[in-house]
């Protein structure tokens, strides 16, 4: 099954500004901690409304035999390219690959846009990769058809790993010394333009400890696009339009999830991307079918979760769709209060920051 899933957005009076909080610049994590699981963990008990302050390696204390931990095994690609207009080496171009449209055509962000008109030809990596702009979307993104030596390279990903750079978010200004630190230890299928950051806290040893407890770790896939992190420009949140992202839930993963939930085990999503994938495919009764397609689901307060019982997530940007999602999972006022507590307690925020477990 290949489909496009857009949820029916419920009417709400909530404004984007309702999800603003003041964050001191020094709390934006610039580098990942070592080891991965040494980050802090805010544990929120939804029913009691209580908060505990722990470390991520304590996560096992909150998992139970029979639970299913759902991870997003999408892999970040070196999606940032620097090149120039063909025949004009002084006409520099910066490119960010957003989405693979098939047949070596990608949706991209291009700067500066004035050099990226339909028919413009671009060169990257000393000529290893060529591209021609074939279409400009309503949002101003460019579709680019790429060409390269098919005898030398099996696919475009081989070239990207040679000439591309990791697409770190703009709020990270320090150089990343090890690209693998912007990659989960279980990343498998290349295609994301940003990391599913809640998963960055896991180590192979911690994952094995979780399995030994009787918790099943099950992969789904959602290729993270920048649309997930794009600022909400509409005053009312129900007027915001999410961009679609490609996802897949295999029959094997669906069977394991359904079997364990039927026996009373909890479904715990690692990250908002896993959560959005599960809620995109879940039936009203919580049953998870195998599915593949594109989802533009937008979850905000008022949404009724169909399958997800608990959520591991990072601390998200003010006024972001991700903050709206976690507010829907808990409670808007209580979540904003928890964020104020995190600021007071000097948690580290965003991609390389600390984590939250909402149970």
Buried (B, 14 or more C-beta within 10 A) or exposed (E): EEEEBBBEBEEBEBBBEBBEBEBEEEBBBBEBBEEBBEBBBBBBEBEEEEBEBBBBBBBEEBBEEBBBBBBBBBBBBBBBBEBBBBEEEEBEBEBBBBBBBEEBBBBBBBEEEEBBEEEBEBBBBEEBBBBBBBEBEEEEBBBBBBEBEEEEBEEBBEBBEEBBBBBBBEBBEEEBEEEEBBBBBBBEEBBBBBBBBBBBBBBEEBBEBBEEEEBBBBBBBBBBBBBBBBEBEEEEBBEBBBBBBBBBBBEEBBEBBBEBBEEEBBBBBBBBBBBBBBBBBBEEEBBBEBBBBBBBBBBBBBBEBBBBBBBBBBBBBBBBBBBBBBBBBBBBEBBBBBBEBBBEEEBBBBBBBBBBBBB
